[in-house]
Amino acid sequence: MSRSSRGSRAILRKPEQTGSIKCGRRRGGTSGSRYAVPTGIIAANVFVFCLWRLPGMRRFMFTYFTSDPSSRALCSPMLLSTFSHFSLFHMAANMYVLWSFSSSIVSLLGCEQFIAVYLSAGVISTFVSYVAKMATGRFEPSLGASGAIMTVLAAVCTKMPEAKLAIIFLPMFTFTAGSALKAIIAFDSAGLALGWRLFDHAAHLGGALFGMWYVTYGHELIWKNREPLVKAWHEMRTKNTGKGGGGRSD
């Protein structure tokens, strides 16, 4: 299987928070509510991983759960490939990083906004990967959650640059979240410029830049201005419900 795998290079431990920094309204403050969404994401990734083990599903999985701009399926894989891992280690590494940062990102954004950002990050990072592949002519299928997870990591590191991080197997060496983000962006920029093919560096960069942009500007531009759209949606549903329930019952 020739692919450009969005694998995690260094498995980071959960940041040590020094304070609560909020970008949006939290929907429930219990520990269980903060981990409910990441648990669902991990369960979806495990389910898709199991589908890869079924020989009869292999052609379907290659078509819809790997992203490749030369494939006949272009749009749906931009999202579905974000939940797709062929290697157990690849999935375990990505899900560990997601779990480690899940409490922080849900505290920052709240559950609803986190879901929206995570799904958007998967699509945007895949789109950036498409553009890079078209520009370089390297049409290799990619899969994995690292593009979306880079958004999570970058968002937390941007909002909490002084938080302390550590690599899981080397806990004695700590560094700030801001330094880690700069190092990751520098590594992926070098990989993209030099044509390294071990990781999908374009997807990593797309995810990281989207995470940085969203917590800095995107929340104010998008999430806080969603009320008119939500209000119109509720009014439309109310009208449709009223029309549907207007008949007599004999």
QUIPE-V286172 format. One record per residue. N is the residue number from 0. OMEGA is omega in radians with two decimals (* if undefined). Layout:
n: (N & N)
omega: (OMEGA & OMEGA)
This chain:
n: (0 & 1 & 2 & 3 & 4 & 5 & 6 & 7 & 8 & 9 & 10 & 11 & 12 & 13 & 14 & 15 & 16 & 17 & 18 & 19 & 20 & 21 & 22 & 23 & 24 & 25 & 26 & 27 & 28 & 29 & 30 & 31 & 32 & 33 & 34 & 35 & 36 & 37 & 38 & 39 & 40 & 41 & 42 & 43 & 44 & 45 & 46 & 47 & 48 & 49 & 50 & 51 & 52 & 53 & 54 & 55 & 56 & 57 & 58 & 59 & 60 & 61 & 62 & 63 & 64 & 65 & 66 & 67 & 68 & 69 & 70 & 71 & 72 & 73 & 74 & 75 & 76 & 77 & 78 & 79 & 80 & 81 & 82 & 83 & 84 & 85 & 86 & 87 & 88 & 89 & 90 & 91 & 92 & 93 & 94 & 95 & 96 & 97 & 98 & 99 & 100 & 101 & 102 & 103 & 104 & 105 & 106 & 107 & 108 & 109 & 110 & 111 & 112 & 113 & 114 & 115 & 116 & 117 & 118 & 119 & 120 & 121 & 122 & 123 & 124 & 125 & 126 & 127 & 128 & 129 & 130 & 131 & 132 & 133 & 134 & 135 & 136 & 137 & 138 & 139 & 140 & 141 & 142 & 143 & 144 & 145 & 146 & 147 & 148 & 149 & 150 & 151 & 152 & 153 & 154 & 155 & 156 & 157 & 158 & 159 & 160 & 161 & 162 & 163 & 164 & 165 & 166 & 167 & 168 & 169 & 170 & 171 & 172 & 173 & 174 & 175 & 176 & 177 & 178 & 179 & 180 & 181 & 182 & 183 & 184 & 185 & 186 & 187 & 188 & 189 & 190 & 191 & 192 & 193 & 194 & 195 & 196 & 197 & 198 & 199 & 200 & 201 & 202 & 203 & 204 & 205 & 206 & 207 & 208 & 209 & 210 & 211 & 212 & 213 & 214 & 215 & 216 & 217 & 218 & 219 & 220 & 221 & 222 & 223 & 224 & 225 & 226 & 227 & 228 & 229 & 230 & 231 & 232 & 233 & 234 & 235 & 236 & 237 & 238 & 239 & 240 & 241 & 242 & 243 & 244 & 245 & 246 & 247 & 248 & 249)
omega: (3.12 & -3.09 & 3.01 & -2.97 & 3.09 & -3.09 & 3.10 & -3.08 & -3.14 & -3.11 & -3.03 & 3.07 & -3.12 & 3.12 & 3.07 & -3.07 & 3.08 & 3.13 & 3.14 & -3.13 & -3.05 & 2.96 & -3.07 & -3.13 & 3.11 & 3.12 & -3.12 & -3.03 & -3.09 & 3.12 & -3.13 & -3.13 & -3.14 & -3.11 & -3.09 & -3.11 & 3.08 & 3.09 & 3.09 & 3.12 & 3.13 & 3.12 & 3.11 & 3.11 & 3.12 & 3.13 & 3.13 & 3.09 & 3.11 & 3.10 & 3.09 & -3.10 & -3.12 & -3.09 & -3.12 & -3.11 & -2.96 & -3.13 & 3.11 & -3.11 & 3.11 & -3.09 & -2.98 & -3.08 & 2.89 & -3.09 & -3.11 & -3.11 & 3.10 & -3.12 & 3.10 & 3.06 & -3.06 & -2.98 & -3.08 & 3.10 & 3.12 & 3.08 & -3.03 & -3.13 & 3.11 & 3.13 & -2.97 & 3.06 & 3.10 & -3.11 & 3.11 & 3.14 & 3.11 & 3.14 & -3.10 & -3.14 & -3.13 & -3.10 & 3.08 & 3.12 & 3.10 & -3.13 & -3.11 & -3.09 & -3.02 & -3.13 & -3.12 & -3.07 & 3.10 & 3.05 & 3.13 & -2.96 & -2.96 & -3.01 & -3.05 & -3.12 & 3.10 & 3.12 & -3.12 & -3.12 & -3.10 & 3.14 & 3.10 & 3.14 & 3.11 & -3.14 & -3.08 & 3.14 & 3.09 & 3.10 & 3.09 & 3.07 & 3.08 & -3.10 & -3.14 & 3.13 & 3.09 & -3.11 & -3.09 & -3.12 & 3.12 & -3.07 & 3.11 & 3.13 & 3.10 & 3.04 & 3.11 & -3.07 & -2.98 & 3.10 & 3.12 & -3.14 & 3.06 & 3.05 & 3.12 & -3.11 & -3.11 & 3.13 & 3.14 & -3.11 & 3.12 & -3.13 & -3.10 & -3.02 & -3.12 & 3.10 & -3.10 & 3.08 & 3.08 & 3.04 & -2.95 & -3.09 & 3.12 & -3.05 & -3.12 & 3.13 & 3.14 & 3.14 & -3.10 & 3.13 & 3.12 & 3.11 & 3.13 & -3.13 & 3.12 & -3.13 & -3.14 & 3.14 & 3.11 & -3.14 & -3.11 & 3.06 & 3.10 & 3.13 & 3.13 & -3.11 & -3.08 & 3.07 & 3.07 & -3.01 & -3.14 & 3.14 & 3.02 & -3.04 & 3.13 & 3.10 & 3.10 & -3.12 & 3.11 & 3.12 & -3.11 & -3.12 & 3.09 & 3.11 & 3.13 & -3.13 & -3.02 & -3.10 & 3.13 & -3.07 & -2.98 & 3.14 & -3.13 & -3.05 & -3.00 & -2.97 & -3.10 & 3.13 & -3.11 & -3.03 & 3.12 & 3.13 & 3.13 & 3.14 & 3.12 & 3.12 & 3.14 & 3.10 & 3.12 & 3.12 & 3.14 & 3.12 & 3.14 & 3.10 & 3.13 & 3.12 & -3.10 & -3.08 & -3.05 & -3.11 & 3.13 & 3.01 & -3.08 & *)
